[in-house]
Amino acid sequence: MVARAALARNIVGILGNVISFGLFFSPAPTFVEIIRKKRVEEFKADPYLATALNCAFWVLYGMPFVHPHSILVLTINAVGLVFELVYLAIFYVYATKKGRKKVMLWLLVETIFFAAIVLITMLAFNGTKKRSLIVGILSDVFNVMMYISPLTVMAMVIRTKSVKYMPFWLSFANFCNGLCWTIYALIHPFDLFVLISNGIGAISGLVQLILYAVYRSCDPEDAIDIGDVGTIKKPVEIQLPATDGAARA
């Protein structure tokens, strides 16, 4: 029975890794365009900075000396961290001087913060149970923040009655990602921290899909009429959280 549970957990975790990899890779066309144009235009580095920190914490959480038996959480978030650092490097190369300063400043802050947590975790807490608790709580906080970040997009969908600001396949992938890692967390050995953030992520993704179903037929072809404010042109890009049992793990 235990062997079957372990096999099922590994299968679900591998599927979650595949979905998470797709989410991490999804911004790649945007950065290909940035390289082609040799400028970042209106794109922001914020989502990639947030995802990088999120991945770093889940890598720490998946380490054997913090939370044993979490190799699938560790591997996909390590991959995600590499992706985000590559994206940030490209952004840095083609950003304005002000944009470069912002990226370097936030990376420095994140590095110092992460290093401090690693030192505190390793020196102040003995045993994986206590370490898992501290790192798991912090990882969940960042993961939940990423999962609920589309709330502003959902509010825009309701206000404008348009789903142009919420691409279907990205919403669907986020729902599948959250659901997959929720199932993973429920299979023995139970993982509360993976469950909490990804359970919220699955609900968030489901709400996005419901909104898409409700408002998909309301989209005008070129612009969104929002009354007295006027119209909003179709945006160039939308960045929803990446991340999972993976980046969100």
Backbone hydrogen bonds, N-H to C=O, Kabsch-Sander energy under -0.5 kcal/mol:
donor,donor_aa,acceptor,acceptor_aa,energy
5,A,1,M,-2.2
6,A,2,V,-2.4
7,L,3,A,-2.3
8,A,4,R,-2.8
9,R,5,A,-2.5
10,N,6,A,-2.2
11,I,7,L,-2.3
12,V,8,A,-2.5
13,G,9,R,-2.6
14,I,10,N,-2.5
15,L,11,I,-2.3
16,G,12,V,-2.5
17,N,13,G,-2.1
18,V,14,I,-2.1
19,I,15,L,-2.3
20,S,16,G,-2.7
21,F,17,N,-2.6
22,G,18,V,-1.9
23,L,19,I,-1.8
24,F,20,S,-2.6
25,F,21,F,-2.3
26,S,22,G,-1.2
28,A,25,F,-2.3
30,T,27,P,-0.8
31,F,27,P,-1.5
32,V,28,A,-2.1
33,E,29,P,-2.0
34,I,30,T,-1.9
35,I,31,F,-2.3
36,R,32,V,-2.2
37,K,33,E,-2.5
38,K,34,I,-1.8
39,R,34,I,-1.1
40,V,94,Y,-1.0
43,F,40,V,-2.1
48,Y,45,A,-0.6
49,L,45,A,-2.1
50,A,46,D,-2.5
51,T,47,P,-2.2
52,A,48,Y,-2.0
53,L,49,L,-1.8
54,N,50,A,-2.2
55,C,51,T,-2.8
56,A,52,A,-2.2
57,F,53,L,-2.0
58,W,54,N,-1.9
59,V,55,C,-2.3
60,L,56,A,-2.1
61,Y,57,F,-2.5
62,G,58,W,-1.9
63,M,59,V,-0.5
63,M,60,L,-1.1
66,V,63,M,-2.1
67,H,63,M,-2.7
74,L,70,S,-2.3
75,T,71,I,-2.8
76,I,72,L,-1.6
77,N,73,V,-1.5
78,A,74,L,-1.9
79,V,75,T,-2.2
80,G,76,I,-2.5
81,L,77,N,-2.4
82,V,78,A,-1.9
83,F,79,V,-2.3
84,E,80,G,-2.6
85,L,81,L,-2.2
86,V,82,V,-2.1
87,Y,83,F,-2.5
88,L,84,E,-2.5
89,A,85,L,-2.0
90,I,86,V,-2.3
91,F,87,Y,-2.5
92,Y,88,L,-2.6
93,V,89,A,-2.0
94,Y,90,I,-1.7
95,A,91,F,-1.1
100,R,96,T,-2.5
101,K,97,K,-2.0
102,K,98,K,-1.9
103,V,99,G,-2.1
104,M,100,R,-2.5
105,L,101,K,-2.6
106,W,102,K,-2.5
107,L,103,V,-2.4
108,L,104,M,-2.0
109,V,105,L,-2.4
110,E,106,W,-2.8
111,T,107,L,-2.4
112,I,108,L,-2.4
113,F,109,V,-2.5
114,F,110,E,-2.8
115,A,111,T,-2.6
116,A,112,I,-2.2
117,I,113,F,-2.0
118,V,114,F,-2.4
119,L,115,A,-2.4
120,I,116,A,-2.6
121,T,117,I,-2.8
122,M,118,V,-2.4
123,L,119,L,-2.5
124,A,120,I,-2.4
125,F,120,I,-0.5
125,F,121,T,-0.9
131,R,127,G,-1.7
132,S,128,T,-2.9
133,L,129,K,-1.5
134,I,130,K,-2.1
135,V,131,R,-2.5
136,G,132,S,-2.3
137,I,133,L,-2.0
138,L,134,I,-1.9
139,S,135,V,-2.7
140,D,136,G,-2.4
141,V,137,I,-2.2
142,F,138,L,-2.0
143,N,139,S,-2.4
144,V,140,D,-3.1
145,M,141,V,-1.9
146,M,142,F,-1.7
147,Y,143,N,-2.4
148,I,144,V,-2.4
149,S,145,M,-0.6
151,L,148,I,-2.2
152,T,149,S,-1.1
154,M,150,P,-2.9
155,A,151,L,-2.4
156,M,152,T,-1.7
157,V,153,V,-2.2
158,I,154,M,-2.2
159,R,155,A,-2.4
160,T,156,M,-2.9
161,K,157,V,-1.8
162,S,157,V,-0.8
166,M,163,V,-2.0
171,S,167,P,-1.9
172,F,168,F,-2.9
173,A,169,W,-2.3
174,N,170,L,-2.2
175,F,171,S,-2.1
176,C,172,F,-2.6
177,N,173,A,-2.5
178,G,174,N,-2.5
179,L,175,F,-2.7
180,C,176,C,-2.7
181,W,177,N,-2.2
182,T,178,G,-1.6
183,I,179,L,-2.3
184,Y,180,C,-2.2
185,A,181,W,-1.9
186,L,182,T,-1.3
187,I,183,I,-1.2
187,I,184,Y,-0.5
191,D,185,A,-2.3
192,L,190,F,-0.5
195,L,191,D,-1.9
196,I,192,L,-2.5
197,S,193,F,-1.2
198,N,194,V,-1.5
199,G,195,L,-2.6
200,I,196,I,-1.9
201,G,197,S,-2.0
202,A,198,N,-2.5
203,I,199,G,-1.9
204,S,200,I,-2.6
205,G,201,G,-2.6
206,L,202,A,-2.3
207,V,203,I,-2.4
208,Q,204,S,-2.0
209,L,205,G,-2.1
210,I,206,L,-2.3
211,L,207,V,-2.5
212,Y,208,Q,-2.3
213,A,209,L,-2.3
214,V,210,I,-2.0
215,Y,211,L,-2.7
216,R,212,Y,-1.7
218,C,215,Y,-1.6
219,D,216,R,-0.8
224,I,232,I,-1.7
225,D,223,A,-0.6
226,I,224,I,-0.5
226,I,230,G,-3.2
229,V,226,I,-1.4
230,G,227,G,-1.1
232,I,224,I,-1.5
234,K,222,D,-0.8
240,L,238,I,-0.7
244,D,247,A,-0.7
244,D,248,R,-0.7
247,A,248,R,-0.6
249,A,245,G,-0.5
249,A,246,A,-9.9
